[in-house]
Amino acid sequence: MSTDTPIIISDLPPDKSVLQRILLLFPFLDEHEIILEISGPLGEDVKTCLNIIQQLGIHVLLSKSSIVLSKVHNLKKDSELVLNCRNSATCARLLLGLLCGAKIRAIIYGDESLSSRPMERVLQPLKHIGGKFEYLEKHGCLPIRVIPSDLQSAEITLSIPSAQVKSTVLFAAFAGNISVSIQGKIQSRDHTERLFWFLHLNLIHSMQSLEYLPDKKPKVPAKMIIPGDISSAAFLIITTLLIGKKKLLLDNVGVNNSRTTYLNILKNMNANLDWKIEESKDCPEAIGKISAQKSILLPITISNDQIPMCIDELPVLSLAAAASNGESIFEEVSELRVKESDRMQGIYEVLQNFGKKVSIEKDNIVITGIIIGMNKRHCNLMIIEYL
Ligand code: S3P
């Protein structure tokens, strides 16, 4: 094969943010069936959601290219559900909103790592609209009991720029049939907003606020396309930029602009990288193609307002920074400490182990890269450490 032949990948795992939202929302819709088209393998968090919705009365038929969901029975409200979210914080946090809105008594729990992650960030706004909960072990953490209660319309000001927090409030308002106005830190990934618009729900977005009104019934299509996961793509793209012998072409990828921040950051680092949106009428999201080629990268400062939009890609962006020629700063990234593991420490340790100059200064990560020494094996090993 000539080195000019690009590597073409069109079967990335489906975007888990997009897929988890539609999976979890489906039991709360009146629709009997939906076909979700996928082009790659499912991740563990998606499998967790599939297990959970089966407990919520959904039959799941899986094939390589689709997930067919059909309703076996409506949501049962007469007994307490016990739902295992394993390692998925998105699943746990979105479910808390949906169950609270639909007045379903349930216990939500997870594995050891998930049980140590903060849940008060979602319970606080949910309590503000009338949700009732009980912490069963440690305050602020799973397991949590959802106690059925009446919700009331309210205004909420978010203090954390988190898509999960914003989404759980919107899901609770939808399931609880109340209106809600969300203000404050609403700039984060916007998959829930897009899903609401796709379903023709009444959600008004301005620069300052998000306003949901429960006056429209959702129109659910027979099928929906789930794009490939742009976060999974980050590993392939950055490996190509650093050591790729061939051009990389990714097809069928979600290129929602609340997720392309890391591509813009790489572009500003001089990456030879492009993406374009294609027609995607059966999908709430922008779907497109990304191409990348080996590049000489420059250092970068990632400012704190960009962080919520590229939080999951910061570990792999740290490799790009370590391979650039100068000092890069990731500003105010303490949110990384409350992910599946302490990812701030993770970045520090991986780069240190590979002899890179890295320091944690208050909530910032400072990486001083030098191109010399970043050989192919070295870079592959660093990426493997992150996977
Ligand atoms: C997610 C939002 C992000 C991200 C997580 C998935 C989502 O977290 O880190 O992996 O699907 O809403 P935040 O809630 O901190 O934005």
Boltz pocket constraint, residues with backbone or C-beta under 6 A from the ligand:
constraints:
  - pocket:
      binder: B
      contacts: [[A, 16], [A, 17], [A, 18], [A, 90], [A, 161], [A, 162], [A, 163], [A, 164], [A, 165], [A, 167], [A, 188], [A, 189], [A, 308], [A, 311], [A, 312]]
      max_distance: 6.0
